[in-house]
């Protein structure tokens, strides 16, 4: 996979992100997020190789606004590295991953 490439695949009520989610790759997704997330209940991150702080900020926004601002998206497939980044930014009580908040 080329550097800084983000791809996505629609699977029923889930949108799966694949590749790198960082400040250089997220704009194409950001521009089309409303259309891509329409009717989706989950955002699957299991196909991501890396996420930076800009990607994390986008995930927080997307999860809490959904496609239309009416429903919250559940994030699934969160890697241990991303869980560490979430904890470093103290977002455990904000991000809903795999159906639950990350708070202990």
N, CA, C and O of each residue as an XYZ file, in Angstrom:
416
protein
N       0.853     -1.185      0.000
C       0.000      0.000      0.000
C       0.893      1.241      0.000
O       1.883      1.293      0.731
N       0.556      2.212     -0.796
C       1.333      3.449     -0.876
C       1.242      4.219      0.429
O       0.283      4.079      1.187
N       2.260      5.037      0.677
C       2.301      5.839      1.898
C       1.118      6.796      1.945
O       0.703      7.356      0.930
N       0.588      6.967      3.155
C      -0.494      7.923      3.412
C      -1.719      7.715      2.532
O      -2.313      8.675      2.041
N      -2.087      6.469      2.338
C      -3.288      6.161      1.573
C      -4.365      5.679      2.545
O      -4.124      4.817      3.390
N      -5.544      6.251      2.402
C      -6.698      5.824      3.171
C      -7.762      5.358      2.189
O      -8.121      6.070      1.252
N      -8.255      4.155      2.422
C      -9.330      3.613      1.601
C     -10.459      3.219      2.527
O     -10.287      3.151      3.744
N     -11.618      2.959      1.941
C     -12.758      2.523      2.738
C     -13.598      1.571      1.920
O     -13.577      1.565      0.689
N     -14.344      0.759      2.666
C     -15.224     -0.215      2.038
C     -16.519     -0.265      2.840
O     -16.504     -0.365      4.067
N     -17.628     -0.194      2.128
C     -18.941     -0.252      2.749
C     -19.386     -1.704      2.863
O     -19.367     -2.453      1.885
N     -19.793     -2.094      4.087
C     -20.262     -3.448      4.345
C     -21.548     -3.357      5.164
O     -21.490     -3.265      6.391
N     -22.698     -3.381      4.512
C     -24.015     -3.261      5.144
C     -24.085     -2.013      6.019
O     -24.050     -0.899      5.497
N     -24.183     -2.176      7.351
C     -24.301     -1.006      8.224
C     -22.957     -0.547      8.786
O     -22.904      0.224      9.744
N     -21.864     -1.035      8.176
C     -20.513     -0.726      8.644
C     -19.686     -0.119      7.523
O     -19.765     -0.552      6.374
N     -18.889      0.893      7.870
C     -17.901      1.429      6.948
C     -16.537      1.041      7.498
O     -16.210      1.367      8.640
N     -15.738      0.346      6.690
C     -14.419     -0.121      7.118
C     -13.350      0.784      6.519
O     -13.303      0.989      5.306
N     -12.483      1.329      7.391
C     -11.356      2.138      6.949
C     -10.123      1.262      6.833
O      -9.890      0.392      7.673
N      -9.332      1.490      5.788
C      -8.177      0.657      5.481
C      -6.991      1.560      5.150
O      -7.130      2.506      4.375
N      -5.829      1.275      5.729
C      -4.613      2.006      5.394
C      -4.127      2.897      6.515
O      -4.007      2.466      7.662
N      -3.850      4.143      6.175
C      -3.291      5.124      7.104
C      -4.297      6.251      7.300
O      -4.783      6.833      6.331
N      -4.609      6.558      8.564
C      -5.504      7.677      8.878
C      -4.674      8.739      9.583
O      -4.470      8.686     10.796
N      -4.202      9.697      8.809
C      -3.393     10.777      9.371
C      -3.746     12.092      8.687
O      -4.607     12.140      7.809
N      -3.071     13.148      9.099
C      -3.411     14.480      8.585
C      -3.246     14.580      7.073
O      -3.908     15.398      6.434
N      -2.381     13.764      6.497
C      -2.165     13.815      5.054
C      -3.180     13.002      4.264
O      -3.385     13.254      3.077
N      -3.825     12.018      4.915
C      -4.707     11.124      4.165
C      -6.193     11.322      4.445
O      -7.025     10.806      3.699
N      -6.542     12.045      5.484
C      -7.948     12.062      5.903
C      -8.851     13.006      5.123
O     -10.072     12.888      5.226
N      -8.309     13.928      4.353
C      -9.159     14.915      3.675
C     -10.146     14.308      2.683
O     -11.282     14.773      2.584
N      -9.735     13.284      1.952
C     -10.673     12.688      0.985
C     -11.852     12.054      1.720
O     -12.992     12.146      1.264
N     -11.582     11.415      2.852
C     -12.668     10.854      3.652
C     -13.516     11.972      4.255
O     -14.745     11.919      4.214
N     -12.859     12.973      4.806
C     -13.555     14.083      5.466
C     -14.536     14.758      4.510
O     -15.670     15.061      4.882
N     -14.097     14.986      3.295
C     -14.942     15.668      2.308
C     -16.202     14.871      1.970
O     -17.238     15.461      1.665
N     -16.129     13.552      2.018
C     -17.257     12.691      1.634
C     -17.903     11.984      2.814
O     -18.721     11.087      2.609
N     -17.562     12.360      4.048
C     -17.991     11.614      5.233
C     -19.507     11.500      5.366
O     -20.001     10.452      5.782
N     -20.251     12.536      5.029
C     -21.712     12.474      5.184
C     -22.309     11.401      4.283
O     -23.154     10.618      4.717
N     -21.875     11.368      3.045
C     -22.368     10.369      2.099
C     -21.894      8.976      2.492
O     -22.677      8.025      2.473
N     -20.614      8.849      2.849
C     -20.050      7.546      3.189
C     -20.693      6.939      4.436
O     -20.851      5.721      4.523
N     -21.061      7.775      5.392
C     -21.592      7.284      6.662
C     -23.119      7.195      6.697
O     -23.693      6.751      7.692
N     -23.767      7.611      5.629
C     -25.231      7.558      5.585
C     -25.716      6.128      5.828
O     -25.350      5.205      5.100
N     -26.534      5.958      6.849
C     -27.094      4.645      7.179
C     -26.151      3.714      7.920
O     -26.510      2.570      8.199
N     -24.965      4.176      8.239
C     -23.986      3.329      8.926
C     -24.132      3.442     10.440
O     -24.414      4.514     10.976
N     -23.934      2.318     11.113
C     -23.985      2.276     12.572
C     -22.602      2.060     13.170
O     -22.363      2.374     14.336
N     -21.685      1.516     12.354
C     -20.351      1.204     12.847
C     -19.271      1.700     11.895
O     -19.453      1.749     10.679
N     -18.143      2.066     12.493
C     -16.944      2.433     11.749
C     -15.867      1.447     12.189
O     -15.411      1.489     13.331
N     -15.462      0.563     11.284
C     -14.501     -0.500     11.586
C     -13.091     -0.017     11.256
O     -12.789      0.327     10.113
N     -12.235      0.002     12.277
C     -10.865      0.490     12.115
C      -9.850     -0.644     12.035
O      -8.646     -0.385     12.023
N     -10.300     -1.875     11.980
C      -9.380     -3.017     12.012
C      -8.425     -3.052     10.825
O      -7.388     -3.711     10.894
N      -8.750     -2.364      9.748
C      -7.886     -2.332      8.574
C      -6.884     -1.196      8.572
O      -6.140     -1.027      7.606
N      -6.854     -0.411      9.644
C      -5.915      0.712      9.707
C      -4.557      0.255     10.220
O      -4.463     -0.491     11.195
N      -3.515      0.711      9.551
C      -2.144      0.429      9.965
C      -1.655      1.448     10.990
O      -0.870      1.125     11.881
N      -2.132      2.681     10.849
C      -1.657      3.757     11.720
C      -2.697      4.866     11.779
O      -3.391      5.136     10.799
N      -2.797      5.511     12.956
C      -3.670      6.667     13.162
C      -2.864      7.699     13.936
O      -2.244      7.367     14.947
N      -2.864      8.951     13.474
C      -2.192     10.009     14.233
C      -3.234     10.858     14.961
O      -4.425     10.549     14.926
N      -2.785     11.922     15.615
C      -3.694     12.749     16.417
C      -4.759     13.433     15.561
O      -5.881     13.628     16.030
N      -4.441     13.798     14.335
C      -5.448     14.393     13.446
C      -6.514     13.361     13.091
O      -7.702     13.679     13.046
N      -6.091     12.140     12.842
C      -7.039     11.065     12.570
C      -7.918     10.778     13.768
O      -9.114     10.527     13.622
N      -7.326     10.815     14.960
C      -8.093     10.597     16.181
C      -9.131     11.702     16.366
O     -10.272     11.422     16.732
N      -8.748     12.944     16.119
C      -9.698     14.058     16.229
C     -10.862     13.872     15.268
O     -12.010     14.148     15.617
N     -10.570     13.404     14.060
C     -11.635     13.163     13.099
C     -12.556     12.048     13.579
O     -13.773     12.140     13.415
N     -11.992     10.994     14.170
C     -12.814      9.894     14.680
C     -13.764     10.364     15.776
O     -14.923      9.952     15.819
N     -13.271     11.227     16.660
C     -14.126     11.765     17.728
C     -15.279     12.539     17.109
O     -16.432     12.371     17.508
N     -14.969     13.389     16.133
C     -16.013     14.184     15.477
C     -17.017     13.288     14.756
O     -18.226     13.445     14.926
N     -16.526     12.361     13.963
C     -17.400     11.485     13.183
C     -18.289     10.652     14.094
O     -19.485     10.509     13.840
N     -17.707     10.106     15.150
C     -18.506      9.266     16.032
C     -19.626     10.053     16.682
O     -20.739      9.547     16.825
N     -19.351     11.261     17.068
C     -20.340     12.028     17.812
C     -21.317     12.800     16.938
O     -22.298     13.345     17.444
N     -21.067     12.855     15.645
C     -22.024     13.537     14.766
C     -22.725     12.581     13.820
O     -23.785     12.915     13.290
N     -22.161     11.396     13.591
C     -22.755     10.452     12.655
C     -22.815     11.051     11.257
O     -22.131     12.033     10.967
N     -23.611     10.475     10.415
C     -23.723     10.958      9.039
C     -24.557     12.218      8.965
O     -24.280     13.110      8.163
N     -25.576     12.290      9.798
C     -26.496     13.415      9.707
C     -26.537     14.231     10.987
O     -27.273     15.212     11.082
N     -25.746     13.824     11.971
C     -25.776     14.492     13.258
C     -26.833     13.906     14.180
O     -26.973     14.356     15.317
N     -27.581     12.909     13.712
C     -28.688     12.366     14.499
C     -28.321     11.121     15.296
O     -28.958     10.835     16.310
N     -27.317     10.382     14.864
C     -26.999      9.138     15.560
C     -25.504      8.990     15.772
O     -24.695      9.477     14.982
N     -25.153      8.307     16.855
C     -23.757      8.096     17.171
C     -23.263      6.817     16.506
O     -23.956      5.800     16.507
N     -22.080      6.873     15.949
C     -21.460      5.730     15.291
C     -20.604      4.990     16.322
O     -19.872      5.622     17.083
N     -20.689      3.665     16.353
C     -19.842      2.859     17.223
C     -18.570      2.515     16.454
O     -18.626      2.064     15.310
N     -17.434      2.733     17.092
C     -16.142      2.428     16.483
C     -15.729      1.028     16.913
O     -15.746      0.704     18.101
N     -15.356      0.197     15.938
C     -14.922     -1.170     16.225
C     -13.520     -1.392     15.660
O     -13.022     -0.591     14.869
N     -12.895     -2.492     16.079
C     -11.589     -2.860     15.534
C     -10.471     -1.935     15.972
O      -9.551     -1.671     15.197
N     -10.531     -1.441     17.191
C      -9.528     -0.505     17.698
C      -8.275     -1.278     18.120
O      -8.347     -2.193     18.941
N      -7.140     -0.902     17.556
C      -5.877     -1.567     17.885
C      -5.362     -1.112     19.248
O      -5.813     -0.105     19.795
N      -4.424     -1.862     19.777
C      -3.807     -1.468     21.054
C      -3.078     -0.138     20.926
O      -3.088      0.663     21.861
N      -2.450      0.106     19.789
C      -1.747      1.389     19.579
C      -2.734      2.548     19.603
O      -2.452      3.595     20.187
N      -3.888      2.365     18.972
C      -4.894      3.426     18.976
C      -5.484      3.591     20.375
O      -5.757      4.715     20.798
N      -5.681      2.498     21.094
C      -6.160      2.593     22.479
C      -5.184      3.412     23.326
O      -5.602      4.194     24.180
N      -3.895      3.231     23.089
C      -2.881      4.002     23.810
C      -3.001      5.483     23.462
O      -2.932      6.332     24.351
N      -3.178      5.802     22.186
C      -3.335      7.198     21.773
C      -4.588      7.808     22.393
O      -4.569      8.959     22.830
N      -5.663      7.051     22.433
C      -6.902      7.520     23.051
C      -6.666      7.831     24.524
O      -7.128      8.854     25.029
N      -5.956      6.959     25.204
C      -5.654      7.173     26.624
C      -4.741      8.388     26.818
O      -4.943      9.168     27.748
N      -3.747      8.552     25.954
C      -2.839      9.693     26.064
C      -3.563     11.025     25.920
O      -3.185     12.013     26.549
N      -4.597     11.051     25.095
C      -5.389     12.267     24.907
C      -6.585     12.330     25.858
O      -7.437     13.210     25.739
N      -6.638     11.388     26.802
C      -7.675     11.366     27.827
C      -9.087     11.347     27.215
O      -9.978     12.080     27.645
N      -9.262     10.495     26.208
C     -10.544     10.389     25.509
C     -11.292      9.108     25.849
O     -12.273      8.768     25.188
N     -10.839      8.400     26.868
C     -11.476      7.137     27.240
C     -12.962      7.300     27.546
O     -13.752      6.400     27.262
N     -13.348      8.427     28.117
C     -14.746      8.649     28.487
C     -15.554      9.305     27.370
O     -16.720      9.648     27.568
N     -14.949      9.479     26.208
C     -15.628     10.155     25.097
C     -15.886      9.205     23.936
O     -16.977      9.196     23.366
N     -14.882      8.406     23.586
C     -15.019      7.508     22.441
C     -15.727      6.216     22.813
O     -15.363      5.548     23.781
N     -16.726      5.881     22.043
C     -17.466      4.638     22.203
C     -16.851      3.633     21.252
O     -17.018      3.752     20.038
N     -16.140      2.641     21.781
C     -15.495      1.660     20.922
C     -16.023      0.279     21.261
O     -16.173     -0.080     22.429
N     -16.298     -0.478     20.229
C     -16.844     -1.820     20.401
C     -18.077     -1.820     21.303
O     -18.332     -2.785     22.023
N     -18.831     -0.735     21.256
C     -20.092     -0.655     21.982
C     -19.999     -0.155     23.405
O     -21.023     -0.008     24.073
N     -18.774      0.114     23.892
C     -18.623      0.588     25.269
C     -17.599      1.724     25.314
O     -16.747      1.851     24.435
N     -17.706      2.540     26.354
C     -16.677      3.540     26.582
C     -15.430      2.829     27.058
O     -15.516      1.759     27.662
N     -14.266      3.410     26.794
C     -13.014      2.775     27.159
C     -12.671      2.942     28.634
O     -11.680      2.383     29.104
N     -13.468      3.693     29.362
C     -13.178      3.927     30.778
C     -13.197      2.612     31.546
O     -13.967      1.703     31.238
N     -12.341      2.535     32.538
C     -12.281      1.301     33.334
C     -13.338      1.325     34.424
O     -13.447      0.375     35.199
